[in-house]
Amino acid sequence: MDPWSVIVYPHLTEKSMNMVEMENKLVFIVNRKANKAMIKEAVEKEFEVRVDWVKTEISRKGYKKAYVKINPEFSAADVASKLGMI
């Protein structure tokens, strides 16, 4: 499956930017049908990083948000800069 059919777009808020800088995490809005394994594979394939874990939540508005913890060997800030978040 194409990584961008799983990852819809990066979630840009002040809280998510603090997570990038302080906790080495990225936040994405993802396809509602995507599971954690699909999200992990898509992030690893698209951004060439190693993912430690993925947590998901579905908002009241109906979109699915994925919190992705990047392995300490890699930098979430580098991925964010590639995406134009920083």
C-alpha positions in Angstrom: 0.0 0.0 0.0 1.2 3.5 -0.8 2.4 5.3 2.3 0.5 8.5 1.4 -2.8 6.5 1.2 -2.2 5.6 4.9 -0.8 9.0 6.0 -3.2 11.7 5.1 -1.2 14.7 6.4 1.0 15.8 9.3 -0.9 17.3 12.2 0.5 20.8 12.9 -0.3 22.3 16.3 1.8 23.8 19.0 1.4 20.6 21.1 2.6 18.4 18.2 5.6 20.7 17.5 6.6 20.4 21.2 6.3 16.6 20.8 8.7 16.7 17.9 11.2 18.8 19.7 11.0 17.3 23.2 9.8 13.7 22.9 11.0 12.7 19.4 7.4 12.0 18.3 5.5 12.8 15.1 1.7 13.3 14.8 -0.2 12.4 11.7 -3.8 12.3 10.5 -4.2 8.9 9.0 -6.8 6.9 7.1 -9.5 5.6 9.4 -9.1 2.1 8.0 -5.3 2.0 8.7 -4.1 -0.1 11.6 -1.0 0.5 13.7 1.2 -2.0 11.7 0.2 -0.2 8.4 1.0 3.2 9.9 4.4 2.0 11.3 5.3 0.5 7.9 4.3 3.6 6.0 6.3 6.0 8.2 9.4 3.7 8.1 9.2 3.3 4.3 8.5 7.0 3.5 10.9 8.7 5.9 13.6 6.0 6.3 13.5 6.0 10.1 12.8 3.3 12.7 9.6 3.5 14.6 9.4 2.3 18.2 5.6 2.4 18.6 2.4 3.9 17.3 -0.6 5.1 19.3 -3.9 6.0 17.7 -7.0 7.9 18.6 -10.2 8.7 16.8 -11.4 12.3 17.4 -15.0 13.4 17.9 -14.8 15.0 14.5 -14.2 11.6 13.0 -10.5 11.7 12.0 -7.9 9.3 13.1 -4.7 10.7 14.7 -1.5 8.6 15.0 1.2 9.4 17.5 4.5 7.9 16.2 7.5 7.5 18.5 10.7 7.6 16.5 13.7 5.6 17.6 16.4 7.7 19.4 18.9 6.9 16.6 16.8 9.1 14.3 15.5 12.6 14.7 11.8 13.5 14.4 12.9 17.1 13.8 14.7 16.0 10.6 11.5 14.3 9.4 9.5 17.4 10.3 11.8 19.6 8.4 11.5 17.4 5.3 7.7 17.7 5.6 8.0 21.5 5.9 6.6 21.5 9.5 9.6 23.4 10.9 
